[in-house]
Amino acid sequence: MKKTITKKALALSLIISGSNYAQTVSFDTFTLSTNSYYKDTTGTDFSNSGATFRYNWNTSFGGYWESGTAYTNVLDTSNGSYTNLYGCIPGTAFSGNNYATVQSGAVIAFSNTTTAVSGFYITNTTYAWKEIKKGGFGRKFGDTTGTGSGASIPQGQYPDWFKILVRGYRGGNMLTDSVEFYLADYRAAGTTNDYVIKNWQYVNCISLGQVDSLTFEMKSSDNNAFGMKTPAFFSIDNFTMVSTVGVKELSTATNINLYPNPTTQNLFLNFEAIDEKELTITMIDVTGKEVEKQVSKTVTGKNELLLNTEKLESGIYFVEISDNITSKKIKFIKL
């Protein structure tokens, strides 16, 4: 099971105006003319608020943006070809004028080794959205005229999906936890629940804990022998980091275990308490909204609590265990 150490004050700092803990990269600090994007033929990275966004320009074949992140304010929501790599499908930033478009494999590095990434807003690029909805080099998702892809899948029906995996690194080592977000999902039976993200959605990354860099990997159900056919681009805005200086690990409870995970109905929270004390158990959704809370009196030694998740919608959630001084968050999935 994957666990994350944090502190209640850390979460509160995100909503306190002028907090010393949180820093948000809005990309509006970078100067751009209208309907343009970052282009540096020397492949220079750019930085803001202690975050460095890797950028690489390839000088071959007349030159092209090879990898990394580029800030942009491109407004084009019509051109769904490779000539529109930078535009996002909403047509505007989540806030302000500028946002950033990111390629699969991009790296964001942090100068402060006590950084935790709170999260960021994400959406599809125009290029990816148009390919998924209408097809092109890649397959139109949910295609009903195709040839199928195996005996277990009826002809013309594809359980398509397009997602990113956000991974954290610390000291050169990849952390065991990761954050997954679907930019398009056609896996459910029928078509009622099929979707392709067309607005800005929040991705909560606090479960990754303290990191010194992040990487983004894109995956799709549409591939060939050479790799993914869905355009490997997405757009982000309001990238928020939190300093973890002074954050202490929860010491009141140890050997914490949350199961079954994923769950369909109930969760059991097991832990060992060093003494009798009240603990606050809070369930939080990926937007940071509190959905359930209970206060439990522990006994010295082994404890087990039942958490009812039956009424929760399917998705990713966190259980926060707090003694009002320190706390620990654990991610779980409701099916």
SERO-4910 file (N, C-alpha, C, O; in steps of 0.05 Angstrom, whole numbers):
BEGIN
 pado doro    nc1    nc2    nc3   cac1   cac2   cac3    cc1    cc2    cc3    oc1    oc2    oc3
  Met    A     17    -24      0      0      0      0     17     25      0     39     25     12
  Lys    A      8     45    -14     24     70    -17     15     91      3     -9     96      6
  Lys    A     34    103     17     27    122     39     41    148     34     63    149     22
  Thr    A     30    169     45     42    195     42     41    210     69     21    209     83
  Ile    A     63    222     77     64    237    102     60    267     95     71    278     77
  Thr    A     43    279    112     37    308    108     29    320    134     33    307    155
  Lys    A     18    343    134     10    357    159    -15    373    153    -18    385    132
  Lys    A    -34    373    172    -59    388    168    -54    417    161    -67    428    144
  Ala    A    -34    429    175    -28    457    169    -19    461    141    -22    482    129
  Leu    A     -7    440    129      2    441    101    -22    446     83    -22    463     65
  Ala    A    -43    430     87    -67    432     71    -81    459     75    -90    472     56
  Leu    A    -82    468    100    -94    493    106    -80    516     93    -92    536     85
  Ser    A    -53    514     90    -38    536     78    -46    542     50    -42    564     40
  Leu    A    -58    522     36    -65    526      8    -88    546      5    -91    558    -16
  Ile    A   -104    549     26   -127    567     24   -124    592     40   -142    609     41
  Ile    A   -101    595     53    -95    620     68    -81    640     50    -60    635     40
  Ser    A    -94    663     46    -82    683     29    -56    692     40    -53    699     63
  Gly    A    -35    693     22     -9    703     30      7    684     46     27    692     59
  Ser    A     -1    658     47     14    638     62     43    636     52     48    639     28
  Asn    A     61    631     70     89    627     63     94    599     52    116    593     42
  Tyr    A     74    581     54     78    554     46     73    549     16     89    536      3
  Ala    A     52    561      5     44    555    -22     55    575    -42     55    599    -37
  Gln    A     64    565    -66     72    581    -88     59    570   -113     60    546   -118
  Thr    A     47    588   -129     33    579   -153     45    591   -178     49    615   -180
  Val    A     52    574   -197     62    583   -223     38    586   -241     25    567   -249
  Ser    A     31    611   -248      8    617   -265     16    620   -294     -1    620   -312
  Phe    A     42    622   -300     54    626   -326     49    654   -337     59    661   -359
  Asp    A     34    670   -322     30    698   -331     54    716   -324     55    739   -333
  Thr    A     73    705   -309     97    720   -304    115    721   -329    134    737   -330
  Phe    A    109    704   -348    125    703   -373    112    721   -394     87    720   -398
  Thr    A    128    736   -408    117    755   -428    114    741   -455    132    729   -466
  Leu    A     90    744   -466     83    733   -492     66    752   -508     49    766   -496
  Ser    A     70    754   -533     51    769   -550     26    752   -553     27    728   -547
  Thr    A      4    764   -561    -21    750   -563    -20    727   -583     -8    730   -604
  Asn    A    -32    704   -575    -34    681   -592     -6    671   -601     -1    666   -625
  Ser    A     12    667   -581     39    658   -587     48    638   -566     32    630   -548
  Tyr    A     73    629   -567     83    609   -549    113    612   -546    127    625   -562
  Tyr    A    123    599   -524    152    600   -519    167    584   -540    160    561   -546
  Lys    A    187    597   -551    205    584   -571    233    593   -567    239    617   -569
  Asp    A    251    574   -561    279    581   -557    296    560   -572    297    537   -563
  Thr    A    308    568   -593    322    550   -610    348    540   -598    361    522   -609
  Thr    A    356    551   -575    379    541   -560    371    520   -540    388    508   -526
  Gly    A    345    515   -537    335    495   -518    339    502   -489    346    486   -473
  Thr    A    333    527   -483    337    537   -455    312    531   -438    290    537   -445
  Asp    A    317    519   -415    295    515   -395    285    542   -385    299    562   -387
  Phe    A    261    542   -373    252    566   -360    243    560   -332    235    537   -326
  Ser    A    244    580   -314    239    576   -286    220    597   -274    219    619   -284
  Asn    A    206    589   -253    190    608   -238    184    596   -211    178    572   -208
  Ser    A    187    612   -190    180    604   -162    195    578   -154    183    562   -139
  Gly    A    219    575   -163    235    551   -155    229    526   -171    241    505   -165
  Ala    A    212    528   -191    206    505   -209    219    510   -236    215    531   -248
  Thr    A    235    491   -245    247    493   -272    234    474   -291    233    450   -286
  Phe    A    224    484   -313    210    468   -333    230    462   -355    238    480   -370
  Arg    A    237    437   -358    256    428   -378    244    433   -406    220    429   -411
  Tyr    A    262    441   -425    253    448   -452    276    441   -471    299    447   -466
  Asn    A    269    428   -493    289    420   -512    280    427   -541    258    420   -549
  Trp    A    298    440   -556    293    446   -584    312    431   -601    337    431   -597
  Asn    A    301    416   -621    318    401   -639    323    417   -665    304    427   -677
  Thr    A    348    421   -672    354    438   -695    353    423   -722    357    435   -743
  Ser    A    347    397   -722    345    382   -746    320    388   -762    300    398   -750
  Phe    A    320    383   -787    296    386   -804    283    414   -802    258    416   -803
  Gly    A    299    434   -800    289    461   -798    283    470   -770    276    493   -765
  Gly    A    285    452   -750    281    458   -722    252    452   -713    233    458   -727
  Tyr    A    250    441   -689    224    435   -677    226    431   -647    247    424   -637
  Trp    A    203    436   -633    202    432   -604    202    402   -599    183    388   -606
  Glu    A    223    392   -587    227    363   -585    215    352   -560    203    330   -560
  Ser    A    217    366   -537    208    354   -512    205    376   -491    215    398   -494
  Gly    A    191    369   -469    189    387   -446    163    402   -445    143    393   -455
  Thr    A    165    427   -435    142    444   -430    147    471   -443    169    481   -444
  Ala    A    125    482   -454    126    509   -466    103    525   -457     80    516   -458
  Tyr    A    108    550   -447     85    567   -440     73    579   -465     87    583   -485
  Thr    A     47    585   -464     33    592   -489      7    608   -482     -2    607   -459
  Asn    A     -4    621   -501    -31    633   -499    -46    629   -525    -63    645   -532
  Val    A    -38    608   -540    -51    602   -566    -81    598   -562    -90    584   -543
  Leu    A    -97    611   -579   -127    611   -576   -141    592   -594   -165    589   -593
  Asp    A   -126    578   -612   -138    562   -633   -150    536   -623   -137    518   -613
  Thr    A   -177    534   -625   -192    510   -618   -203    496   -642   -219    478   -639
  Ser    A   -195    504   -666   -205    492   -691   -185    474   -704   -193    452   -714
  Asn    A   -160    482   -705   -140    467   -719   -131    443   -702   -118    446   -682
  Gly    A   -139    419   -711   -133    395   -696   -110    379   -708   -109    354   -705
  Ser    A    -91    392   -721    -69    379   -733    -43    384   -718    -43    400   -699
  Tyr    A    -21    372   -728      5    375   -715     16    404   -717     35    411   -704
  Thr    A      3    420   -735     12    448   -737      1    465   -714      8    488   -712
  Asn    A    -15    453   -697    -25    467   -673    -18    451   -649    -35    438   -636
  Leu    A      8    451   -641     17    435   -619     11    449   -592     10    435   -571
  Tyr    A      8    475   -592      8    490   -567    -19    497   -555    -21    503   -532
  Gly    A    -40    497   -572    -66    507   -563    -81    486   -546    -78    462   -550
  Cys    A    -97    496   -527   -113    478   -510   -142    480   -519   -151    500   -530
  Ile    A   -158    459   -515   -185    457   -526   -204    477   -512   -223    485   -525
  Pro    A   -200    485   -487   -218    507   -476   -213    533   -490   -231    551   -489
  Gly    A   -190    537   -502   -184    562   -516   -172    584   -499   -161    603   -510
  Thr    A   -173    582   -473   -162    602   -455   -149    588   -431   -154    565   -426
  Ala    A   -132    603   -417   -120    593   -392   -141    589   -371   -163    599   -372
  Phe    A   -134    573   -351   -152    570   -328   -156    596   -314   -178    603   -306
  Ser    A   -134    611   -311   -135    638   -300   -114    655   -314    -93    645   -322
  Gly    A   -119    681   -317   -100    698   -331   -100    693   -361   -120    685   -372
  Asn    A    -77    698   -373    -74    696   -402    -58    672   -411    -64    659   -431
  Asn    A    -37    665   -396    -19    644   -405    -24    618   -390    -34    617   -368
  Tyr    A    -18    596   -403    -18    569   -391      7    555   -403     24    568   -415
  Ala    A      9    529   -399     32    514   -411     22    489   -424      3    477   -415
  Thr    A     35    481   -446     30    456   -459     54    438   -454     77    447   -456
  Val    A     49    413   -448     69    394   -439     69    369   -457     48    359   -465
  Gln    A     93    359   -463     96    334   -477    101    311   -458    111    315   -436
  Ser    A     93    287   -467     99    263   -451    129    261   -447    144    266   -465
  Gly    A    137    254   -423    165    252   -416    176    278   -404    200    278   -397
  Ala    A    160    299   -402    170    325   -392    178    322   -363    168    305   -348
  Val    A    197    339   -355    208    340   -327    205    368   -316    211    387   -329
  Ile    A    196    369   -291    196    394   -276    214    389   -251    209    371   -236
  Ala    A    235    406   -248    254    402   -226    250    426   -206    243    448   -214
  Phe    A    255    420   -180    251    440   -159    277    446   -145    292    428   -138
  Ser    A    282    472   -141    307    481   -128    306    475    -99    327    472    -86
  Asn    A    282    475    -87    279    470    -59    273    440    -54    253    430    -64
  Thr    A    291    426    -41    288    397    -37    266    390    -16    261    367    -12
  Thr    A    254    411     -4    232    406     14    205    412      2    186    419     15
  Thr    A    203    410    -25    179    416    -40    160    393    -41    168    370    -45
  Ala    A    134    398    -38    113    379    -45     95    394    -65     90    418    -63
  Val    A     86    379    -85     68    391   -105     39    386    -96     30    364    -94
  Ser    A     25    408    -92     -3    407    -84    -19    397   -107    -36    379   -103
  Gly    A    -15    408   -131    -30    399   -154    -30    420   -176    -15    440   -174
  Phe    A    -45    416   -197    -47    434   -219    -73    429   -235    -86    409   -231
  Tyr    A    -80    448   -252   -103    445   -269    -94    434   -296    -72    441   -306
  Ile    A   -110    417   -308   -103    403   -332   -126    402   -352   -149    403   -344
  Thr    A   -119    401   -378   -140    397   -399   -126    386   -423   -101    384   -424
  Asn    A   -142    378   -443   -131    367   -468   -122    390   -486   -132    412   -485
  Thr    A   -102    385   -502    -95    403   -524   -116    401   -546   -130    381   -548
  Thr    A   -118    421   -563   -136    419   -586   -129    396   -604   -146    382   -614
  Tyr    A   -103    393   -608    -93    371   -625   -102    344   -615   -113    328   -631
  Ala    A    -97    338   -590   -105    312   -579   -135    308   -578   -145    287   -585
  Trp    A   -149    329   -571   -179    327   -569   -191    322   -596   -209    305   -598
  Lys    A   -182    335   -617   -193    331   -643   -187    303   -654   -204    290   -666
  Glu    A   -163    293   -649   -155    266   -657   -173    245   -643   -182    226   -656
  Ile    A   -177    249   -617   -194    230   -602   -223    230   -612   -235    209   -615
  Lys    A   -233    254   -617   -261    257   -624   -267    250   -654   -288    240   -660
  Lys    A   -247    256   -671   -253    253   -700   -234    234   -714   -239    226   -736
  Gly    A   -212    227   -701   -193    210   -714   -174    225   -733   -179    249   -738
  Gly    A   -154    212   -743   -134    225   -760   -112    205   -763   -115    183   -773
  Phe    A    -88    213   -753    -66    193   -751    -74    172   -731    -69    148   -735
  Gly    A    -87    180   -709    -97    162   -689   -125    154   -695   -139    166   -712
  Arg    A   -135    134   -680   -162    124   -684   -182    142   -669   -177    152   -647
  Lys    A   -205    146   -681   -227    159   -667   -236    141   -644   -243    118   -648
  Phe    A   -236    152   -620   -244    136   -597   -274    129   -599   -290    144   -608
  Gly    A   -280    104   -590   -307     94   -591   -316     88   -620   -340     86   -625
  Asp    A   -297     84   -638   -303     79   -666   -321     55   -669   -316     34   -656
  Thr    A   -342     58   -684   -361     35   -689   -358     24   -717   -374      8   -725
  Thr    A   -337     32   -731   -333     22   -759   -307      8   -762   -299      1   -784
  Gly    A   -292      4   -740   -266     -9   -741   -268    -39   -744   -290    -50   -749
  Thr    A   -246    -52   -741   -245    -81   -746   -242    -96   -720   -239   -121   -720
  Gly    A   -243    -83   -697   -239    -96   -672   -210   -102   -666   -193    -98   -684
  Ser    A   -204   -110   -642   -176   -115   -635   -172   -140   -618   -158   -140   -598
  Gly    A   -186   -161   -626   -183   -186   -611   -209   -200   -607   -231   -188   -609
  Ala    A   -208   -226   -602   -232   -242   -600   -250   -233   -577   -274   -237   -578
  Ser    A   -238   -222   -556   -253   -215   -533   -268   -188   -536   -284   -181   -519
  Ile    A   -262   -173   -557   -274   -147   -562   -291   -148   -587   -281   -154   -608
  Pro    A   -318   -143   -585   -335   -144   -608   -325   -125   -630   -314   -104   -624
  Gln    A   -330   -133   -655   -321   -117   -677   -331    -88   -675   -355    -83   -670
  Gly    A   -312    -69   -678   -320    -41   -678   -323    -29   -650   -331     -5   -648
  Gln    A   -317    -44   -629   -320    -33   -602   -293    -33   -587   -282    -54   -583
  Tyr    A   -283     -9   -580   -257     -7   -567   -260      6   -540   -273     27   -537
  Pro    A   -249     -7   -519   -249      6   -492   -227     27   -490   -207     23   -476
  Asp    A   -230     48   -505   -209     68   -508   -204     85   -483   -222     88   -467
  Trp    A   -179     95   -480   -172    112   -458   -146    127   -465   -131    118   -482
  Phe    A   -143    150   -452   -119    167   -455   -114    179   -428   -131    192   -417
  Lys    A    -90    176   -417    -84    185   -390    -56    194   -386    -39    190   -403
  Ile    A    -51    208   -364    -24    215   -356    -18    201   -329    -35    197   -313
  Leu    A      8    195   -325     18    186   -300     38    207   -290     58    213   -303
  Val    A     33    217   -266     52    237   -254     68    221   -234     58    209   -215
  Arg    A     95    223   -237    112    208   -219    131    228   -205    141    247   -218
  Gly    A    137    223   -180    155    240   -165    182    226   -160    184    202   -159
  Tyr    A    203    243   -159    230    233   -153    241    248   -130    236    272   -126
  Arg    A    257    234   -114    272    247    -92    299    234    -90    302    210    -88
  Gly    A    320    251    -92    347    241    -91    354    222   -114    371    204   -111
  Gly    A    342    227   -137    347    210   -160    331    184   -161    334    169   -180
  Asn    A    315    179   -141    300    154   -139    270    159   -144    259    178   -133
  Met    A    258    143   -161    229    146   -166    213    136   -142    219    114   -131
  Leu    A    194    152   -133    178    144   -110    158    122   -117    151    119   -141
  Thr    A    148    108    -98    131     85   -104    103     94   -112     89     80   -126
  Asp    A     94    117   -102     67    126   -108     68    142   -135     89    151   -143
  Ser    A     45    144   -148     41    159   -172     13    170   -173     -4    160   -158
  Val    A      8    189   -190    -19    201   -194    -27    195   -222    -13    200   -241
  Glu    A    -51    185   -225    -62    178   -252    -86    195   -258   -104    199   -240
  Phe    A    -88    205   -282   -111    222   -290   -118    215   -319   -101    215   -337
  Tyr    A   -144    210   -323   -154    203   -350   -164    228   -364   -182    242   -355
  Leu    A   -151    234   -387   -159    256   -404   -182    247   -423   -196    264   -434
  Ala    A   -185    222   -427   -208    210   -442   -212    182   -432   -193    168   -426
  Asp    A   -237    174   -430   -243    147   -420   -268    136   -432   -290    146   -427
  Tyr    A   -265    115   -448   -287    101   -461   -289     72   -452   -300     55   -466
  Arg    A   -279     66   -428   -277     38   -420   -303     27   -410   -307      2   -411
  Ala    A   -321     43   -400   -346     33   -389   -364     21   -411   -363     30   -434
  Ala    A   -380      2   -403   -399    -10   -423   -418     11   -433   -427     28   -417
  Gly    A   -426      9   -458   -443     29   -470   -428     55   -475   -404     56   -476
  Thr    A   -443     77   -480   -431    102   -486   -438    125   -467   -427    147   -469
  Thr    A   -456    119   -448   -466    140   -430   -443    154   -414   -444    178   -410
  Asn    A   -423    138   -405   -402    149   -388   -377    156   -404   -357    163   -391
  Asp    A   -377    154   -430   -354    162   -446   -349    192   -443   -367    208   -443
  Tyr    A   -323    199   -442   -317    228   -440   -289    234   -451   -272    217   -451
  Val    A   -286    258   -461   -260    270   -468   -259    297   -454   -276    314   -460
  Ile    A   -240    302   -437   -238    327   -422   -236    350   -441   -219    351   -458
  Lys    A   -254    370   -436   -254    394   -453   -253    420   -436   -252    442   -447
  Asn    A   -253    417   -410   -250    440   -393   -226    436   -374   -211    416   -377
  Trp    A   -222    454   -356   -199    451   -337   -207    435   -313   -228    440   -301
  Gln    A   -191    415   -306   -196    397   -284   -172    398   -265   -149    401   -274
  Tyr    A   -177    394   -239   -156    395   -219   -144    367   -215   -159    348   -212
  Val    A   -117    366   -214   -103    341   -208    -89    344   -181    -71    361   -179
  Asn    A    -97    329   -162    -85    331   -135    -60    313   -133    -62    289   -138
  Cys    A    -37    325   -127    -12    310   -126      0    308    -98     23    299    -96
  Ile    A    -15    316    -78     -3    317    -51      5    290    -41     22    288    -24
  Ser    A     -7    268    -52      0    241    -43     28    233    -50     39    215    -39
  Leu    A     41    248    -69     68    242    -76     88    249    -54    110    239    -53
  Gly    A     80    268    -37     97    276    -16    120    294    -25    118    308    -45
  Gln    A    142    294    -10    165    311    -16    179    301    -41    187    278    -42
  Val    A    184    319    -60    197    311    -85    217    333    -93    216    356    -84
  Asp    A    237    325   -110    255    345   -121    251    347   -151    263    364   -164
  Ser    A    234    329   -163    226    332   -191    201    315   -196    195    297   -182
  Leu    A    187    322   -218    164    307   -228    169    300   -257    182    315   -271
  Thr    A    158    277   -265    157    270   -293    129    263   -301    112    256   -284
  Phe    A    123    266   -327     96    261   -337     98    240   -359    113    244   -379
  Glu    A     83    218   -356     83    198   -377     54    195   -388     35    193   -372
  Met    A     51    196   -414     25    193   -426     22    165   -438     40    154   -449
  Lys    A     -2    154   -435     -9    128   -446    -36    129   -459    -53    145   -452
  Ser    A    -40    111   -479    -65    110   -493    -71     81   -501    -53     65   -503
  Ser    A    -96     76   -506   -105     50   -517    -99     47   -546    -99     25   -557
  Asp    A    -93     69   -560    -88     69   -589    -58     70   -595    -46     91   -593
  Asn    A    -47     47   -602    -18     44   -607    -13     28   -632    -30     13   -641
  Asn    A     11     31   -642     20     13   -663     48      3   -657     57      7   -634
  Ala    A     61     -9   -675     87    -21   -670    108      0   -662    128     -6   -650
  Phe    A    103     25   -669    122     47   -664    116     63   -639    131     80   -630
  Gly    A     92     57   -627     86     71   -602     57     82   -603     41     73   -618
  Met    A     52    102   -585     26    113   -582     18    131   -606     34    146   -615
  Lys    A     -7    128   -615    -16    143   -638    -31    168   -629    -32    188   -644
  Thr    A    -43    168   -606    -56    192   -595    -35    214   -590    -14    207   -578
  Pro    A    -39    239   -598    -19    260   -594    -11    262   -565    -29    265   -547
  Ala    A     15    261   -559     24    259   -531     29    287   -520     51    295   -513
  Phe    A      7    303   -518      8    330   -507    -16    335   -489    -37    323   -492
  Phe    A    -12    352   -469    -33    361   -452    -26    389   -442     -3    398   -445
  Ser    A    -45    404   -431    -40    431   -422    -45    433   -392    -63    420   -381
  Ile    A    -30    451   -378    -32    455   -349    -33    485   -343    -25    502   -359
  Asp    A    -43    491   -319    -43    518   -309    -43    517   -278    -50    497   -267
  Asn    A    -36    540   -266    -37    543   -237    -23    519   -223    -36    504   -207
  Phe    A      2    515   -229     18    494   -217     27    503   -189     41    522   -186
  Thr    A     17    488   -169     21    497   -141     39    479   -126     35    455   -125
  Met    A     59    491   -112     78    477    -96     75    485    -67     66    508    -61
  Val    A     83    468    -48     81    474    -20    108    467     -7    118    445    -12
  Ser    A    118    484     10    142    478     25    135    460     48    115    464     62
  Thr    A    152    439     52    147    420     74    167    424     97    170    407    114
  Val    A    180    448     98    198    454    120    183    452    147    162    465    150
  Gly    A    193    437    166    181    436    192    158    415    194    147    412    216
  Val    A    151    402    172    130    382    173    140    357    187    161    347    181
  Lys    A    124    348    206    132    324    221    114    301    216     90    304    211
  Glu    A    125    277    217    110    253    212     92    247    236    100    251    259
  Leu    A     68    236    230     50    228    251     64    207    268     72    186    258
  Ser    A     66    211    294     79    192    312     60    178    331     67    159    344
  Thr    A     35    189    332     15    177    350      8    149    342      3    132    359
  Ala    A      7    144    316     -1    118    305     20    108    286     32    123    271
  Thr    A     25     82    287     45     69    270     33     44    257     11     36    263
  Asn    A     48     32    238     39      8    224     11     12    213     -7     -6    216
  Ile    A      7     34    199    -20     41    189    -25     25    163     -8     23    146
  Asn    A    -49     13    162    -57     -4    139    -86      2    132   -103      2    149
  Leu    A    -91      7    106   -118     14     97   -125     -7     76   -112    -10     56
  Tyr    A   -147    -22     81   -154    -44     62   -185    -48     63   -198    -40     82
  Pro    A   -197    -61     42   -184    -67     16   -181    -42      0   -198    -24      2
  Asn    A   -161    -41    -16   -155    -17    -32   -145    -25    -60   -123    -35    -63
  Pro    A   -162    -22    -81   -188     -8    -83   -210    -21    -67   -208    -45    -60
  Thr    A   -231     -6    -62   -254    -16    -48   -280    -10    -62   -281      8    -79
  Thr    A   -301    -26    -57   -327    -21    -68   -347    -11    -48   -367      1    -55
  Gln    A   -342    -17    -23   -362    -10     -2   -350      2     23   -354     25     29
  Asn    A   -335    -15     38   -323     -6     63   -293     -8     63   -281    -23     48
  Leu    A   -280      8     80   -252      7     85   -247      0    114   -262      8    132
  Phe    A   -225    -14    120   -217    -19    147   -189     -5    151   -171     -9    135
  Leu    A   -188     11    172   -163     25    179   -151     12    203   -162     14    225
  Asn    A   -128     -1    200   -114    -13    222    -89      3    229    -75     13    211
  Phe    A    -83      5    255    -59     19    263    -53     11    292    -70      0    306
  Glu    A    -29     18    301    -21     14    329    -17     41    342     -3     58    331
  Ala    A    -30     46    365    -28     71    379     -9     68    403     -9     48    417
  Ile    A      7     89    407     27     88    429     14     94    456     24     87    477
  Asp    A    -10    107    455    -24    113    480    -54    119    472    -61    119    449
  Glu    A    -70    124    493    -98    131    488   -100    161    480    -90    178    494
  Lys    A   -112    165    457   -113    192    447   -135    194    426   -142    175    413
  Glu    A   -146    218    423   -166    222    402   -153    228    375   -135    244    373
  Leu    A   -162    213    355   -153    218    327   -176    226    310   -198    216    313
  Thr    A   -171    246    292   -192    254    273   -186    240    247   -164    243    236
  Ile    A   -206    226    237   -204    211    211   -221    226    191   -245    228    194
  Thr    A   -208    236    169   -223    252    149   -219    239    122   -196    233    114
  Met    A   -241    237    107   -239    228     79   -241    253     61   -259    270     65
  Ile    A   -223    255     42   -220    279     25   -220    270     -4   -207    251    -11
  Asp    A   -234    285    -22   -233    279    -50   -209    292    -63   -195    307    -50
  Val    A   -206    288    -90   -182    298   -103   -181    328   -106   -160    340   -112
  Thr    A   -204    341   -101   -204    371   -102   -197    383    -75   -195    407    -73
  Gly    A   -193    366    -55   -188    375    -28   -213    379    -11   -211    388     12
  Lys    A   -236    372    -22   -261    375     -7   -265    352     13   -261    329      7
  Glu    A   -272    360     38   -277    341     59   -304    327     54   -325    341     51
  Val    A   -305    301     53   -330    286     47   -340    270     71   -363    262     72
  Glu    A   -323    265     90   -331    250    114   -310    255    136   -287    257    131
  Lys    A   -320    256    161   -302    260    184   -312    246    208   -336    245    213
  Gln    A   -294    234    224   -302    222    249   -279    225    269   -255    225    261
  Val    A   -286    226    294   -266    227    316   -267    201    331   -288    193    340
  Ser    A   -244    189    335   -243    163    348   -223    163    371   -202    175    369
  Lys    A   -231    151    393   -213    149    417   -197    123    414   -209    101    412
  Thr    A   -171    125    413   -154    101    409   -149     87    435   -152     98    456
  Val    A   -141     62    433   -132     47    456   -102     40    451    -94     39    428
  Thr    A    -87     37    472    -59     31    468    -57      4    455    -69    -16    463
  Gly    A    -40      3    434    -37    -22    419    -53    -22    393    -55     -1    380
  Lys    A    -63    -45    385    -76    -48    359   -104    -36    359   -120    -39    378
  Asn    A   -111    -22    337   -137    -10    333   -147    -16    305   -131    -19    287
  Glu    A   -173    -19    302   -185    -22    276   -211     -6    274   -228     -8    291
  Leu    A   -213     11    253   -236     28    249   -249     21    222   -235     15    203
  Leu    A   -276     21    222   -291     17    197   -298     43    185   -310     60    198
  Leu    A   -291     47    159   -298     71    145   -317     64    122   -310     48    105
  Asn    A   -341     76    123   -361     70    102   -357     88     78   -360    112     80
  Thr    A   -351     75     55   -348     90     30   -369     84     10   -367     92    -13
  Glu    A   -391     71     19   -412     62      0   -424     85    -16   -431     82    -39
  Lys    A   -427    109     -3   -441    131    -16   -422    148    -34   -431    166    -48
  Leu    A   -396    142    -33   -377    157    -49   -379    149    -78   -383    126    -85
  Glu    A   -376    169    -96   -375    163   -124   -348    150   -131   -329    153   -116
  Ser    A   -346    136   -153   -321    124   -161   -300    145   -165   -306    166   -176
  Gly    A   -275    139   -156   -254    159   -160   -232    155   -139   -231    135   -125
  Ile    A   -214    175   -138   -191    174   -120   -197    192    -96   -206    214    -99
  Tyr    A   -191    182    -72   -195    196    -47   -171    193    -29   -153    177    -35
  Phe    A   -171    207     -7   -150    205     13   -163    202     41   -183    215     47
  Val    A   -150    186     57   -157    185     86   -135    199    101   -112    192     98
  Glu    A   -143    220    116   -123    235    132   -128    227    161   -150    230    172
  Ile    A   -107    219    175   -107    212    203    -92    234    218    -68    238    212
  Ser    A   -105    248    236    -92    271    249    -96    270    280   -117    262    290
  Asp    A    -75    278    293    -77    282    323    -78    311    330    -72    319    353
  Asn    A    -84    328    310    -86    357    312    -59    371    313    -58    396    316
  Ile    A    -38    356    312    -11    367    311      3    358    285     14    374    270
  Thr    A      2    332    281     13    320    257     -8    302    244    -28    295    257
  Ser    A     -3    294    219    -22    277    206     -9    261    184     14    266    177
  Lys    A    -24    242    174    -15    225    152    -38    221    133    -61    217    141
  Lys    A    -32    223    107    -52    218     86    -46    192     72    -23    186     66
  Ile    A    -67    177     66    -64    152     50    -85    153     28   -108    159     32
  Lys    A    -75    147      4    -93    148    -20   -108    121    -22    -97    100    -17
  Phe    A   -134    123    -30   -149     99    -36   -167    104    -60   -172    127    -67
  Ile    A   -175     83    -73   -192     84    -97   -219     71    -91   -220     49    -81
  Lys    A   -241     86    -97   -268     75    -95   -276     66   -123   -277     83   -142
  Leu    A   -283     41   -126   -292     30   -152   -321     35   -156   -332     27   -177
***
